[in-house]
Amino acid sequence: MHAPQRSTRPVDAQLYVEVLQFYARQMPLLEERRLEEFLETMTEDGSIEHVPNGWRIEGRKALLTEMRARRGDPDRPLVGEMSARQARADEVAYYDGIVYRYWFDRMRIEPQSDDVLQVGYQAMVSMTDAAGKVSFEPTTTVQDVLVRQDGEWYTRSRRVTHDSPNWADKIHNPS
């Protein structure tokens, strides 16, 4: 059972739009597999964690190594029916042959200070193959910590909590 959502104090429209624009700039970089540019939107020591039963990777260098190994190329053949966990074990580019999109909703912004925000939202990933077949990853909630440095927002940490405890064992793009 999930804990009830605590109330979030309102943020002004300017801050809300700044955060929306940050994600509108950040996530297409990942979708387009512009990994170095995507990671420049994170702090040098930034981390991404997948729970439950997942993994945590810290630092731009380690994240780049992991993303290069998994993100694949949409113009290559589909990897076939494989789970994220199996792809990691077999060193397979999980997203070969797939165009993926990230969809965010119900964003809650909680300022911790003038330069630190906690941003929570629900997220979904759609995957489209060359034939036009669309499939989805299990839904998630995401908790980001954003920090402002030199007037720009960066992700310090991203914790992705999957709604299914067996999310990493779901067969990728099933036939």
Stockholm file with secondary structure:
# STOCKHOLM 1.0

chainA/1-175         MHAPQRSTRPVDAQLYVEVLQFYARQMPLLEERRLEEFLETMTEDGSIEHVPNGWRIEGRKALLTEMRARRGDPDRPLVGEMSARQARADEVAYYDGIVYRYWFDRMRIEPQSDDVLQVGYQAMVSMTDAAGKVSFEPTTTVQDVLVRQDGEWYTRSRRVTHDSPNWADKIHNPS
#=GR chainA/1-175 SS CCCCCCCCCCCCHHHHHHHHHHHHHHHHHHHTTCHHHHHTTEEEEEEEEEETTCCEEESHHHHHHHHHHHHCCTTSCCCCSCCHHHHHHHTCCTTTTEEEEEEEEEEEEEEEETTEEEEEEEEEEEEEETTCCEEECCCEEEEEEEEEETTEEEEEEEEEEESSTTGGGSCSSCC
#=GC SS_cons         CCCCCCCCCCCCHHHHHHHHHHHHHHHHHHHTTCHHHHHTTEEEEEEEEEETTCCEEESHHHHHHHHHHHHCCTTSCCCCSCCHHHHHHHTCCTTTTEEEEEEEEEEEEEEEETTEEEEEEEEEEEEEETTCCEEECCCEEEEEEEEEETTEEEEEEEEEEESSTTGGGSCSSCC
//
